[in-house]
Amino acid sequence: MARRTVKAAARHMEGANFAEYARLINSPWRLIWLNLLAGTARGIGIAIGFTFFAATIIYILQVLGALNLPIIGDYIADIVRIVQRQLQLDTY
């Protein structure tokens, strides 16, 4: 019974890659390097994802602007007027 429990625990540790985790904990520079690489990859992924998201939103706004819908057109015209007014105030 105890032997089966020990073998099951050993199989579970091998499956969980416990040896690699222990090796990683014992080498802090490798841990720092892997975390730096993971953080960089995550940051690049976020930047690419945001770029695609922003491009999609801009494309949708351009399509809506081309449709010349009254409500959206008035809203965009108000934004343009506000920006123009602000630019005129900044030049003085």
C-alpha positions as CSV (number, residue, x, y, z in Angstrom):
1,M,0.0,0.0,0.0
2,A,2.7,2.5,1.0
3,R,4.8,1.5,-2.0
4,R,1.9,2.3,-4.4
5,T,1.4,5.6,-2.7
6,V,5.1,6.5,-3.1
7,K,5.0,5.4,-6.8
8,A,1.9,7.5,-7.4
9,A,3.5,10.5,-5.7
10,A,6.6,10.0,-7.8
11,R,4.6,9.8,-11.0
12,H,2.7,12.9,-10.0
13,M,5.9,14.9,-9.4
14,E,7.3,13.8,-12.7
15,G,4.1,14.9,-14.4
16,A,4.2,18.2,-12.7
17,N,7.8,18.7,-13.8
18,F,8.9,19.2,-10.1
19,A,12.5,18.6,-10.9
20,E,12.7,21.4,-13.4
21,Y,10.9,23.7,-10.9
22,A,13.4,22.9,-8.2
23,R,16.3,23.5,-10.6
24,L,14.8,26.8,-11.5
25,I,14.4,27.9,-7.9
26,N,18.1,27.0,-7.2
27,S,19.4,29.3,-10.0
28,P,18.0,32.8,-9.4
29,W,19.7,34.3,-12.5
30,R,18.0,31.8,-14.8
31,L,14.7,32.7,-13.0
32,I,15.3,36.4,-13.6
33,W,16.2,35.9,-17.2
34,L,13.1,33.7,-17.9
35,N,10.8,36.3,-16.2
36,L,12.4,39.1,-18.2
37,L,11.8,37.2,-21.4
38,A,8.2,36.4,-20.4
39,G,7.5,40.0,-19.5
40,T,9.0,41.3,-22.7
41,A,6.9,38.8,-24.8
42,R,3.8,39.8,-22.8
43,G,4.4,43.5,-23.4
44,I,4.9,43.0,-27.1
45,G,1.8,40.9,-27.3
46,I,-0.2,43.6,-25.5
47,A,1.2,46.3,-27.9
48,I,0.3,44.2,-31.0
49,G,-3.2,43.4,-29.6
50,F,-3.9,47.1,-28.8
51,T,-2.7,48.1,-32.3
52,F,-5.1,45.7,-33.9
53,F,-7.9,46.8,-31.6
54,A,-7.3,50.5,-32.2
55,A,-7.0,50.0,-35.9
56,T,-10.4,48.2,-35.9
57,I,-12.1,51.0,-33.9
58,I,-10.6,53.6,-36.2
59,Y,-11.8,51.7,-39.3
60,I,-15.3,51.3,-37.9
61,L,-15.4,55.1,-37.1
62,Q,-14.3,55.9,-40.7
63,V,-17.0,53.7,-42.1
64,L,-19.6,55.3,-39.8
65,G,-18.3,58.7,-40.8
66,A,-18.7,57.8,-44.5
67,L,-22.3,56.8,-43.9
68,N,-23.0,60.4,-42.8
69,L,-25.4,59.4,-40.1
70,P,-27.0,62.5,-38.5
71,I,-26.4,61.7,-34.9
72,I,-22.8,60.5,-35.3
73,G,-22.1,63.3,-37.8
74,D,-23.3,65.9,-35.3
75,Y,-21.2,64.4,-32.5
76,I,-18.1,64.3,-34.7
77,A,-18.7,67.9,-35.8
78,D,-18.9,69.0,-32.2
79,I,-15.6,67.3,-31.5
80,V,-14.0,69.0,-34.5
81,R,-15.4,72.4,-33.3
82,I,-14.0,71.9,-29.8
83,V,-10.6,70.9,-31.1
84,Q,-10.5,73.9,-33.5
85,R,-11.5,76.3,-30.7
86,Q,-8.8,74.8,-28.5
87,L,-6.2,75.2,-31.2
88,Q,-7.2,78.8,-31.7
89,L,-6.9,79.5,-28.0
90,D,-3.4,77.9,-27.9
91,T,-2.0,80.1,-30.7
92,Y,-2.6,83.3,-28.7
